[in-house]
Amino acid sequence: QVQLVESGGGVVQPGGSLRLSCAASGRVISINRMGWYRQAPGKERELVATRTSGGTTNYADSVKDRFTISRDNALNTVYLQMHSLKPEDTAVYYCNLWIPLGGVDYWGKGTLVTVSS
């Protein structure tokens, strides 16, 4: 079993920055993809950014040039550095770990990011 624990959410003013972290523990297979998704009130969960263990990244158009995803493979930890935050970035951010061998998805419990003045 795999557990994902997110941290770093909070309240920030428009234009501010936050850094989210997600640590995976348990039976983590080294070849995987980790990333972040978010869900705003009344909306469906959407992709924010992902990064494979090999370094390939994917970003939603809405966050390109503002957010950066990185990871420490040795620590099984993924980070999301968010700059120039906007009110529309307000959402619960969920960490995701996808293991291609078997196509298994794991999710964290989520961390709330609120962008408000």
C-alpha positions in Angstrom: 0.0 0.0 0.0 1.0 3.6 -0.7 0.3 6.7 1.4 0.5 10.2 0.1 0.8 13.1 2.5 0.4 16.7 1.3 1.5 19.9 3.0 1.9 23.6 2.3 -1.6 24.8 1.6 -2.9 28.0 3.1 -4.3 31.4 2.4 -2.3 33.8 0.2 -3.1 37.2 -1.4 -3.3 37.5 -5.2 0.1 37.7 -6.7 1.6 35.7 -3.9 3.4 32.4 -3.8 3.0 29.0 -2.1 4.9 25.7 -2.2 3.2 22.4 -1.9 4.9 19.2 -0.9 3.8 15.6 -1.2 5.6 12.7 0.3 4.9 9.1 -0.8 5.6 6.2 1.6 5.0 2.5 1.5 5.5 0.3 -1.5 6.5 2.9 -4.1 7.7 1.5 -7.3 10.5 3.7 -8.7 9.1 4.1 -12.2 6.1 6.3 -11.7 4.4 9.6 -12.4 3.7 12.0 -9.5 1.7 15.2 -9.8 -1.0 17.6 -8.7 -4.6 17.9 -9.5 -7.1 20.4 -8.1 -10.8 20.7 -7.5 -12.5 24.1 -7.0 -16.0 24.3 -5.5 -18.6 23.2 -7.9 -16.1 22.0 -10.5 -14.5 18.8 -11.6 -11.0 17.7 -10.6 -8.5 18.9 -13.1 -4.9 18.4 -13.9 -2.4 20.9 -12.6 1.0 19.4 -13.4 2.7 16.0 -13.4 6.3 14.8 -13.6 7.5 11.3 -14.3 10.4 9.7 -12.6 12.3 10.2 -15.8 11.7 13.9 -15.7 8.9 14.4 -18.3 6.6 17.2 -17.2 3.1 18.2 -18.2 1.3 21.4 -17.2 -2.2 22.7 -17.5 -2.3 25.7 -19.8 -3.7 27.8 -17.0 -0.6 27.4 -14.8 2.2 27.3 -17.4 4.8 30.0 -16.6 3.5 30.4 -13.1 3.8 26.9 -11.5 6.8 24.6 -11.4 6.7 20.9 -10.5 9.8 19.2 -9.2 10.5 16.0 -7.4 13.1 14.2 -5.4 13.1 10.6 -6.5 15.2 9.4 -3.6 12.7 10.8 -1.2 9.6 10.0 -3.3 8.5 13.6 -2.8 7.0 15.9 -5.3 6.8 19.7 -5.0 4.6 22.4 -6.6 6.0 25.9 -6.5 3.2 28.3 -7.3 3.8 32.0 -8.2 1.6 34.8 -9.3 -1.4 33.2 -7.7 -4.8 34.2 -8.8 -8.2 33.9 -7.1 -9.1 31.3 -9.7 -6.3 29.1 -8.4 -8.4 28.6 -5.2 -9.0 24.9 -4.8 -8.2 21.7 -2.9 -5.0 20.4 -4.4 -4.5 16.7 -4.5 -1.3 14.8 -4.8 -1.4 11.8 -7.3 0.9 8.9 -7.8 0.4 6.8 -10.9 2.2 3.5 -11.4 2.2 2.4 -15.0 2.8 -1.2 -14.0 -0.8 -2.2 -13.5 -2.1 1.3 -14.0 -2.6 2.0 -10.3 -3.6 5.4 -9.0 -3.0 6.7 -5.5 -4.4 10.0 -4.1 -3.6 12.1 -1.1 -6.4 13.7 1.0 -5.8 17.1 -0.4 -4.6 20.5 0.9 -6.6 23.7 0.5 -5.2 26.7 -1.3 -7.1 29.9 -0.9 -6.1 33.0 -2.9 -8.0 36.0 -1.6 -7.4 39.6 -0.6 
